[in-house]
Amino acid sequence: MILADLGAEVIKVEPPGGDKTRNLPGLGIGFFRAFNRNKKSVVLDITTEEGRTAAADLAGQCDVLLENFRPGLMEKLGLDYATLSEKYPHLIYVSHKGFLPGPYEKRLALDEVVQMMGGLSYMTGPKGRPLRAGTSVNDIMGGMFGAIGVLAALRERDHTGRGQEIQSALFENCVFLASQHMQQFAMTGEAPPPMPSRVSAWSVYDVFSLADGEQLFIGAVSDKQFVTLCQVLGHPQMTQRPEYRDNAARVAVRPLLLEELGAILQHHRADALMPQLEGAGIPYAPIVRPDQLLDDPHLKESGGLVPMQVEDGSIAPTVLLPLLMGGRRPGVRHPLPKPGEHNEEVFGRRTRPD
């Protein structure tokens, strides 16, 4: 989808009946719509010789092939990089796997599997209660790294005339996300505690309960911001107390400080306090659900949330890439495709496009 949004012609190859993610239930119901815009769709049965031949011919017409089958399957089908590159040396071939080559490479992986193995679940949940992140961060970022590899390989091919194989893997992606905590241990010899158990580097960096049951994150990460926060809350005298003289002193008595601030903040309404914090330059954030983002004024006015025609012809909102290029957002160029919608167009070609 990233490559499609950036202007590439992307052809999604689906099995008979269509990609199974089109019909995921529950929390997976929005997955296909979120990540398959701007693509064309063809249906191929690569379990048949005819389907495999058509897939190989299609690969020869393309600059890039991306696949995410279980390890060894593409080789078994004769659609692996070693086989295709002999006939199509220009081809850039991206394999999305659970693990890069090594002791784990034959394992099947899910986002949740690698979150548990890669340190992310441990760091996210309370001590003794590892917690999966609230979205498929490795599935998404694994694709991002694959796309980055494609962009570099295309530039390299400009010089060499040859493609190459790229591999992107969920486990290594997750370890990369946790790498700062690995470095923390390497530097201090102390294993980092999970985020809910961490010793904060800042005294005011937490979620507070406000009036009417509302919640607001507030982060005062400098002495100047702490003084300003106390002024906004109408309690400037707090800054004169010796135990609150600087950030290090405040961190030492952080539970006391948070209790005192909590008692003050419970009398403030979020809609009145947020403009004051913004005007004073204090970082803050309401706790927002994903469904509420569909009405977020910034997303709408900045062009990050736009309508898209989906399979049944109706219109649904979609979130664009978080990029501004030349003053514009890469947007929706094609409606969400129906399964096999572009078979006739794609397989009617006979030569590789320029």
Secondary structure, DSSP 4 states (H G I P E B T S, - for coil): -HHHHTT--EEEEE-TT--GGGG--GGGTTHHHHH-TTEEEEE--TTSHHHHHHHHHHHHH-SEEEE-PPTTHHHHHT-SHHHHHHH-TT-EEEEEESS-SSTTTTS---HHHHHHHTTHHHHHSPTT-----SS-HHHHHHHHHHHHHHHHHHHHHHHHS---EEEEEHHHHHHHHTHHHHHHHHHHSSPPPPGGG---SSSEEEEEE-GGG-EEEEEE-SHHHHHHHHHHTT-GGGGGSGGGSSHHHHHHTHHHHHHHHHHHHTTS-HHHHHHHHHHHT--EEE---GGGGGG-HHHHHTT-EEEEE-TTS-EEEEEPPS--BTTB-----SPPPPTTTTHHHHHT--S---
